[in-house]
Amino acid sequence: MKRPRRNHSATFKAKVALTAIRGELTLAQLAERFDIHPNQVAQWKDELLQRAAEVFATAADNRGPAPDLKALHAKIGQQALEIDFLAGALGRGNDASAKR
């Protein structure tokens, strides 16, 4: 009979991954100890090693490049002109709720 799918907490995953990194036990022994599949232990260990630098990253490192404000303002202006043009073409003067 299959075991129902389990969701493990982040602290449990970190505990298993740190134990695997220490290397005191084999993956099979860790899997038996924590009652999970050996492949899962290896996956969590690899993920921890790949993303360990994110723990020490500063807020400035996490932010992407600043958006180009000049291009954004130009886009806003273009859209405002298009809206005004379309409002005039539809015969709706300044009153946006006017009906034909």
N, CA, C and O atoms as a GROMACS GRO file, in nm:
protein
  400
    1MET      N    1   0.084  -0.118   0.000
    1MET     CA    2   0.000   0.000   0.000
    1MET      C    3   0.088   0.124   0.000
    1MET      O    4   0.188   0.130   0.073
    2LYS      N    5   0.052   0.224  -0.082
    2LYS     CA    6   0.132   0.345  -0.092
    2LYS      C    7   0.110   0.435   0.029
    2LYS      O    8   0.001   0.443   0.084
    3ARG      N    9   0.218   0.502   0.067
    3ARG     CA   10   0.210   0.598   0.176
    3ARG      C   11   0.155   0.729   0.121
    3ARG      O   12   0.192   0.768   0.010
    4PRO      N   13   0.069   0.799   0.194
    4PRO     CA   14   0.017   0.926   0.143
    4PRO      C   15   0.129   1.030   0.131
    4PRO      O   16   0.228   1.026   0.204
    5ARG      N   17   0.111   1.120   0.038
    5ARG     CA   18   0.211   1.223   0.013
    5ARG      C   19   0.226   1.312   0.136
    5ARG      O   20   0.127   1.353   0.197
    6ARG      N   21   0.352   1.340   0.173
    6ARG     CA   22   0.380   1.422   0.290
    6ARG      C   23   0.446   1.553   0.246
    6ARG      O   24   0.524   1.555   0.151
    7ASN      N   25   0.415   1.660   0.316
    7ASN     CA   26   0.480   1.788   0.294
    7ASN      C   27   0.569   1.815   0.414
    7ASN      O   28   0.522   1.818   0.529
    8HIS      N   29   0.697   1.835   0.387
    8HIS     CA   30   0.793   1.858   0.495
    8HIS      C   31   0.817   2.007   0.511
    8HIS      O   32   0.815   2.083   0.414
    9SER      N   33   0.839   2.049   0.634
    9SER     CA   34   0.864   2.190   0.662
    9SER      C   35   1.005   2.228   0.617
    9SER      O   36   1.090   2.142   0.596
   10ALA      N   37   1.027   2.356   0.604
   10ALA     CA   38   1.158   2.407   0.562
   10ALA      C   39   1.264   2.375   0.668
   10ALA      O   40   1.379   2.347   0.633
   11THR      N   41   1.227   2.379   0.795
   11THR     CA   42   1.326   2.348   0.900
   11THR      C   43   1.367   2.202   0.895
   11THR      O   44   1.484   2.169   0.918
   12PHE      N   45   1.271   2.114   0.866
   12PHE     CA   46   1.304   1.972   0.854
   12PHE      C   47   1.399   1.949   0.737
   12PHE      O   48   1.496   1.874   0.749
   13LYS      N   49   1.369   2.012   0.623
   13LYS     CA   50   1.454   1.998   0.505
   13LYS      C   51   1.595   2.048   0.534
   13LYS      O   52   1.693   1.985   0.495
   14ALA      N   53   1.604   2.162   0.602
   14ALA     CA   54   1.735   2.219   0.634
   14ALA      C   55   1.812   2.127   0.728
   14ALA      O   56   1.932   2.109   0.713
   15LYS      N   57   1.742   2.070   0.824
   15LYS     CA   58   1.806   1.978   0.920
   15LYS      C   59   1.863   1.856   0.848
   15LYS      O   60   1.976   1.815   0.874
   16VAL      N   61   1.784   1.799   0.758
   16VAL     CA   62   1.828   1.682   0.683
   16VAL      C   63   1.946   1.718   0.592
   16VAL      O   64   2.044   1.645   0.585
   17ALA      N   65   1.936   1.832   0.523
   17ALA     CA   66   2.042   1.874   0.431
   17ALA      C   67   2.172   1.903   0.505
   17ALA      O   68   2.279   1.866   0.458
   18LEU      N   69   2.164   1.969   0.618
   18LEU     CA   70   2.285   1.999   0.696
   18LEU      C   71   2.350   1.871   0.748
   18LEU      O   72   2.472   1.859   0.751
   19THR      N   73   2.268   1.778   0.790
   19THR     CA   74   2.320   1.649   0.836
   19THR      C   75   2.388   1.576   0.721
   19THR      O   76   2.492   1.513   0.741
   20ALA      N   77   2.333   1.585   0.601
   20ALA     CA   78   2.393   1.520   0.485
   20ALA      C   79   2.525   1.586   0.447
   20ALA      O   80   2.619   1.519   0.405
   21ILE      N   81   2.532   1.719   0.461
   21ILE     CA   82   2.656   1.790   0.428
   21ILE      C   83   2.768   1.753   0.523
   21ILE      O   84   2.884   1.745   0.483
   22ARG      N   85   2.734   1.730   0.648
   22ARG     CA   86   2.837   1.690   0.746
   22ARG      C   87   2.907   1.561   0.703
   22ARG      O   88   3.026   1.544   0.729
   23GLY      N   89   2.835   1.472   0.640
   23GLY     CA   90   2.895   1.350   0.587
   23GLY      C   91   2.923   1.242   0.688
   23GLY      O   92   2.999   1.150   0.660
   24GLU      N   93   2.863   1.251   0.806
   24GLU     CA   94   2.887   1.150   0.909
   24GLU      C   95   2.815   1.019   0.878
   24GLU      O   96   2.860   0.912   0.917
   25LEU      N   97   2.701   1.029   0.807
   25LEU     CA   98   2.623   0.911   0.771
   25LEU      C   99   2.606   0.907   0.620
   25LEU      O  100   2.614   1.010   0.552
   26THR      N  101   2.581   0.789   0.567
   26THR     CA  102   2.555   0.776   0.424
   26THR      C  103   2.413   0.824   0.394
   26THR      O  104   2.332   0.843   0.485
   27LEU      N  105   2.384   0.843   0.266
   27LEU     CA  106   2.250   0.886   0.227
   27LEU      C  107   2.145   0.783   0.268
   27LEU      O  108   2.035   0.818   0.311
   28ALA      N  109   2.180   0.657   0.254
   28ALA     CA  110   2.086   0.550   0.292
   28ALA      C  111   2.059   0.553   0.442
   28ALA      O  112   1.945   0.534   0.484
   29GLN      N  113   2.161   0.576   0.521
   29GLN     CA  114   2.141   0.582   0.665
   29GLN      C  115   2.058   0.704   0.705
   29GLN      O  116   1.972   0.695   0.792
   30LEU      N  117   2.084   0.817   0.638
   30LEU     CA  118   2.005   0.936   0.667
   30LEU      C  119   1.858   0.916   0.626
   30LEU      O  120   1.767   0.958   0.697
   31ALA      N  121   1.838   0.852   0.513
   31ALA     CA  122   1.703   0.827   0.465
   31ALA      C  123   1.626   0.740   0.564
   31ALA      O  124   1.509   0.764   0.592
   32GLU      N  125   1.693   0.639   0.616
   32GLU     CA  126   1.628   0.551   0.713
   32GLU      C  127   1.601   0.626   0.843
   32GLU      O  128   1.496   0.609   0.904
   33ARG      N  129   1.697   0.708   0.885
   33ARG     CA  130   1.684   0.782   1.010
   33ARG      C  131   1.568   0.882   1.006
   33ARG      O  132   1.493   0.896   1.103
   34PHE      N  133   1.554   0.952   0.893
   34PHE     CA  134   1.450   1.054   0.881
   34PHE      C  135   1.324   1.003   0.810
   34PHE      O  136   1.229   1.079   0.791
   35ASP      N  137   1.322   0.877   0.772
   35ASP     CA  138   1.207   0.814   0.707
   35ASP      C  139   1.167   0.884   0.578
   35ASP      O  140   1.050   0.917   0.557
   36ILE      N  141   1.267   0.907   0.492
   36ILE     CA  142   1.244   0.964   0.360
   36ILE      C  143   1.328   0.886   0.259
   36ILE      O  144   1.411   0.804   0.297
   37HIS      N  145   1.307   0.912   0.131
   37HIS     CA  146   1.380   0.841   0.025
   37HIS      C  147   1.521   0.899   0.011
   37HIS      O  148   1.539   1.020   0.026
   38PRO      N  149   1.621   0.815  -0.016
   38PRO     CA  150   1.758   0.865  -0.032
   38PRO      C  151   1.773   0.971  -0.141
   38PRO      O  152   1.854   1.063  -0.128
   39ASN      N  153   1.695   0.960  -0.248
   39ASN     CA  154   1.701   1.062  -0.353
   39ASN      C  155   1.658   1.198  -0.300
   39ASN      O  156   1.711   1.301  -0.342
   40GLN      N  157   1.563   1.199  -0.208
   40GLN     CA  158   1.515   1.324  -0.150
   40GLN      C  159   1.624   1.389  -0.067
   40GLN      O  160   1.639   1.511  -0.068
   41VAL      N  161   1.699   1.309   0.006
   41VAL     CA  162   1.810   1.361   0.085
   41VAL      C  163   1.913   1.427  -0.007
   41VAL      O  164   1.959   1.538   0.021
   42ALA      N  165   1.948   1.360  -0.115
   42ALA     CA  166   2.046   1.414  -0.209
   42ALA      C  167   1.994   1.543  -0.274
   42ALA      O  168   2.071   1.637  -0.294
   43GLN      N  169   1.866   1.547  -0.307
   43GLN     CA  170   1.808   1.666  -0.370
   43GLN      C  171   1.813   1.785  -0.276
   43GLN      O  172   1.851   1.895  -0.317
   44TRP      N  173   1.775   1.766  -0.151
   44TRP     CA  174   1.776   1.876  -0.054
   44TRP      C  175   1.919   1.922  -0.027
   44TRP      O  176   1.943   2.042  -0.011
   45LYS      N  177   2.012   1.829  -0.023
   45LYS     CA  178   2.152   1.864  -0.001
   45LYS      C  179   2.203   1.950  -0.118
   45LYS      O  180   2.267   2.052  -0.095
   46ASP      N  181   2.175   1.909  -0.240
   46ASP     CA  182   2.219   1.984  -0.358
   46ASP      C  183   2.156   2.124  -0.360
   46ASP      O  184   2.223   2.222  -0.392
   47GLU      N  185   2.028   2.132  -0.327
   47GLU     CA  186   1.961   2.261  -0.327
   47GLU      C  187   2.020   2.355  -0.223
   47GLU      O  188   2.036   2.474  -0.249
   48LEU      N  189   2.053   2.302  -0.107
   48LEU     CA  190   2.115   2.385  -0.002
   48LEU      C  191   2.251   2.435  -0.047
   48LEU      O  192   2.285   2.552  -0.024
   49LEU      N  193   2.329   2.350  -0.110
   49LEU     CA  194   2.461   2.392  -0.156
   49LEU      C  195   2.451   2.498  -0.266
   49LEU      O  196   2.533   2.589  -0.271
   50GLN      N  197   2.353   2.485  -0.353
   50GLN     CA  198   2.337   2.581  -0.463
   50GLN      C  199   2.287   2.717  -0.414
   50GLN      O  200   2.327   2.820  -0.467
   51ARG      N  201   2.201   2.717  -0.314
   51ARG     CA  202   2.137   2.841  -0.272
   51ARG      C  203   2.191   2.895  -0.140
   51ARG      O  204   2.127   2.982  -0.080
   52ALA      N  205   2.304   2.848  -0.093
   52ALA     CA  206   2.358   2.892   0.034
   52ALA      C  207   2.398   3.039   0.030
   52ALA      O  208   2.389   3.107   0.132
   53ALA      N  209   2.443   3.089  -0.084
   53ALA     CA  210   2.485   3.228  -0.094
   53ALA      C  211   2.370   3.324  -0.072
   53ALA      O  212   2.392   3.438  -0.029
   54GLU      N  213   2.246   3.283  -0.100
   54GLU     CA  214   2.130   3.369  -0.082
   54GLU      C  215   2.108   3.405   0.065
   54GLU      O  216   2.050   3.509   0.096
   55VAL      N  217   2.154   3.320   0.154
   55VAL     CA  218   2.135   3.345   0.297
   55VAL      C  219   2.212   3.470   0.339
   55VAL      O  220   2.165   3.547   0.423
   56PHE      N  221   2.330   3.490   0.282
   56PHE     CA  222   2.416   3.600   0.323
   56PHE      C  223   2.407   3.720   0.229
   56PHE      O  224   2.479   3.818   0.248
   57ALA      N  225   2.321   3.715   0.131
   57ALA     CA  226   2.307   3.826   0.037
   57ALA      C  227   2.239   3.944   0.106
   57ALA      O  228   2.148   3.925   0.187
   58THR      N  229   2.283   4.064   0.074
   58THR     CA  230   2.222   4.184   0.129
   58THR      C  231   2.100   4.220   0.048
   58THR      O  232   2.075   4.164  -0.059
   59ALA      N  233   2.025   4.315   0.098
   59ALA     CA  234   1.904   4.359   0.027
   59ALA      C  235   1.941   4.419  -0.109
   59ALA      O  236   1.867   4.403  -0.206
   60ALA      N  237   2.054   4.488  -0.116
   60ALA     CA  238   2.098   4.548  -0.243
   60ALA      C  239   2.133   4.440  -0.345
   60ALA      O  240   2.111   4.459  -0.464
   61ASP      N  241   2.186   4.329  -0.299
   61ASP     CA  242   2.220   4.219  -0.389
   61ASP      C  243   2.094   4.152  -0.445
   61ASP      O  244   2.092   4.108  -0.559
   62ASN      N  245   1.990   4.146  -0.364
   62ASN     CA  246   1.866   4.079  -0.404
   62ASN      C  247   1.786   4.160  -0.505
   62ASN      O  248   1.713   4.105  -0.587
   63ARG      N  249   1.801   4.294  -0.499
   63ARG     CA  250   1.727   4.378  -0.592
   63ARG      C  251   1.788   4.368  -0.730
   63ARG      O  252   1.910   4.355  -0.746
   64GLY      N  253   1.704   4.374  -0.828
   64GLY     CA  254   1.748   4.373  -0.966
   64GLY      C  255   1.791   4.513  -1.006
   64GLY      O  256   1.792   4.604  -0.923
   65PRO      N  257   1.824   4.530  -1.132
   65PRO     CA  258   1.863   4.663  -1.178
   65PRO      C  259   1.743   4.758  -1.171
   65PRO      O  260   1.629   4.717  -1.189
   66ALA      N  261   1.772   4.885  -1.146
   66ALA     CA  262   1.667   4.985  -1.135
   66ALA      C  263   1.599   5.005  -1.271
   66ALA      O  264   1.666   5.002  -1.374
   67PRO      N  265   1.468   5.024  -1.270
   67PRO     CA  266   1.398   5.045  -1.398
   67PRO      C  267   1.437   5.179  -1.459
   67PRO      O  268   1.472   5.273  -1.387
   68ASP      N  269   1.431   5.188  -1.589
   68ASP     CA  270   1.462   5.311  -1.662
   68ASP      C  271   1.343   5.404  -1.652
   68ASP      O  272   1.243   5.387  -1.723
   69LEU      N  273   1.353   5.505  -1.564
   69LEU     CA  274   1.240   5.594  -1.540
   69LEU      C  275   1.206   5.677  -1.662
   69LEU      O  276   1.089   5.707  -1.686
   70LYS      N  277   1.305   5.716  -1.738
   70LYS     CA  278   1.279   5.798  -1.856
   70LYS      C  279   1.191   5.722  -1.955
   70LYS      O  280   1.098   5.778  -2.013
   71ALA      N  281   1.221   5.593  -1.976
   71ALA     CA  282   1.142   5.512  -2.067
   71ALA      C  283   1.001   5.490  -2.013
   71ALA      O  284   0.904   5.488  -2.090
   72LEU      N  285   0.988   5.473  -1.883
   72LEU     CA  286   0.856   5.454  -1.824
   72LEU      C  287   0.770   5.580  -1.836
   72LEU      O  288   0.651   5.571  -1.866
   73HIS      N  289   0.830   5.697  -1.812
   73HIS     CA  290   0.756   5.822  -1.827
   73HIS      C  291   0.714   5.844  -1.972
   73HIS      O  292   0.604   5.893  -1.998
   74ALA      N  293   0.801   5.809  -2.066
   74ALA     CA  294   0.767   5.822  -2.208
   74ALA      C  295   0.648   5.732  -2.242
   74ALA      O  296   0.560   5.771  -2.318
   75LYS      N  297   0.647   5.612  -2.188
   75LYS     CA  298   0.537   5.518  -2.214
   75LYS      C  299   0.406   5.572  -2.156
   75LYS      O  300   0.300   5.559  -2.218
   76ILE      N  301   0.412   5.630  -2.038
   76ILE     CA  302   0.292   5.688  -1.975
   76ILE      C  303   0.238   5.802  -2.061
   76ILE      O  304   0.118   5.812  -2.083
   77GLY      N  305   0.328   5.886  -2.109
   77GLY     CA  306   0.286   5.997  -2.194
   77GLY      C  307   0.222   5.949  -2.323
   77GLY      O  308   0.121   6.003  -2.367
   78GLN      N  309   0.281   5.845  -2.383
   78GLN     CA  310   0.226   5.789  -2.506
   78GLN      C  311   0.086   5.734  -2.482
   78GLN      O  312  -0.003   5.756  -2.563
   79GLN      N  313   0.067   5.664  -2.375
   79GLN     CA  314  -0.063   5.607  -2.345
   79GLN      C  315  -0.166   5.715  -2.316
   79GLN      O  316  -0.283   5.701  -2.353
   80ALA      N  317  -0.125   5.824  -2.250
   80ALA     CA  318  -0.217   5.934  -2.223
   80ALA      C  319  -0.263   5.997  -2.354
   80ALA      O  320  -0.381   6.029  -2.369
   81LEU      N  321  -0.171   6.016  -2.449
   81LEU     CA  322  -0.208   6.070  -2.580
   81LEU      C  323  -0.304   5.978  -2.653
   81LEU      O  324  -0.402   6.024  -2.713
   82GLU      N  325  -0.278   5.848  -2.649
   82GLU     CA  326  -0.365   5.752  -2.716
   82GLU      C  327  -0.506   5.753  -2.656
   82GLU      O  328  -0.605   5.745  -2.728
   83ILE      N  329  -0.514   5.762  -2.525
   83ILE     CA  330  -0.644   5.766  -2.458
   83ILE      C  331  -0.720   5.891  -2.498
   83ILE      O  332  -0.839   5.885  -2.527
   84ASP      N  333  -0.651   6.006  -2.498
   84ASP     CA  334  -0.716   6.130  -2.539
   84ASP      C  335  -0.764   6.122  -2.683
   84ASP      O  336  -0.875   6.164  -2.714
   85PHE      N  337  -0.682   6.068  -2.772
   85PHE     CA  338  -0.719   6.056  -2.912
   85PHE      C  339  -0.841   5.967  -2.929
   85PHE      O  340  -0.936   6.001  -3.001
   86LEU      N  341  -0.839   5.852  -2.863
   86LEU     CA  342  -0.952   5.759  -2.875
   86LEU      C  343  -1.079   5.816  -2.814
   86LEU      O  344  -1.188   5.793  -2.865
   87ALA      N  345  -1.066   5.890  -2.706
   87ALA     CA  346  -1.183   5.952  -2.645
   87ALA      C  347  -1.244   6.053  -2.741
   87ALA      O  348  -1.367   6.062  -2.751
   88GLY      N  349  -1.160   6.129  -2.811
   88GLY     CA  350  -1.210   6.224  -2.909
   88GLY      C  351  -1.272   6.156  -3.029
   88GLY      O  352  -1.373   6.202  -3.082
   89ALA      N  353  -1.211   6.046  -3.073
   89ALA     CA  354  -1.262   5.974  -3.189
   89ALA      C  355  -1.397   5.909  -3.160
   89ALA      O  356  -1.477   5.891  -3.251
   90LEU      N  357  -1.422   5.874  -3.037
   90LEU     CA  358  -1.549   5.813  -3.001
   90LEU      C  359  -1.656   5.917  -2.969
   90LEU      O  360  -1.771   5.882  -2.940
   91GLY      N  361  -1.619   6.045  -2.974
   91GLY     CA  362  -1.716   6.150  -2.949
   91GLY      C  363  -1.743   6.174  -2.803
   91GLY      O  364  -1.844   6.235  -2.768
   92ARG      N  365  -1.658   6.126  -2.720
   92ARG     CA  366  -1.676   6.147  -2.577
   92ARG      C  367  -1.581   6.260  -2.536
   92ARG      O  368  -1.461   6.237  -2.520
   93GLY      N  369  -1.630   6.373  -2.520
   93GLY     CA  370  -1.547   6.487  -2.483
   93GLY      C  371  -1.472   6.461  -2.354
   93GLY      O  372  -1.401   6.362  -2.342
   94ASN      N  373  -1.488   6.550  -2.260
   94ASN     CA  374  -1.420   6.538  -2.131
   94ASN      C  375  -1.495   6.444  -2.037
   94ASN      O  376  -1.440   6.398  -1.937
   95ASP      N  377  -1.620   6.417  -2.068
   95ASP     CA  378  -1.701   6.333  -1.982
   95ASP      C  379  -1.687   6.186  -2.023
   95ASP      O  380  -1.745   6.142  -2.122
   96ALA      N  381  -1.610   6.111  -1.946
   96ALA     CA  382  -1.583   5.972  -1.981
   96ALA      C  383  -1.707   5.885  -1.967
   96ALA      O  384  -1.714   5.778  -2.026
   97SER      N  385  -1.805   5.929  -1.889
   97SER     CA  386  -1.924   5.847  -1.868
   97SER      C  387  -2.038   5.885  -1.962
   97SER      O  388  -2.147   5.830  -1.952
   98ALA      N  389  -2.014   5.980  -2.054
   98ALA     CA  390  -2.120   6.023  -2.147
   98ALA      C  391  -2.155   5.909  -2.241
   98ALA      O  392  -2.069   5.832  -2.283
   99LYS      N  393  -2.285   5.902  -2.273
   99LYS     CA  394  -2.330   5.797  -2.364
   99LYS      C  395  -2.364   5.858  -2.497
   99LYS      O  396  -2.401   5.975  -2.503
  100ARG      N  397  -2.354   5.782  -2.605
  100ARG     CA  398  -2.386   5.833  -2.737
  100ARG      C  399  -2.533   5.839  -2.760
  100ARG      O  400  -2.577   5.880  -2.868
   0.00000   0.00000   0.00000
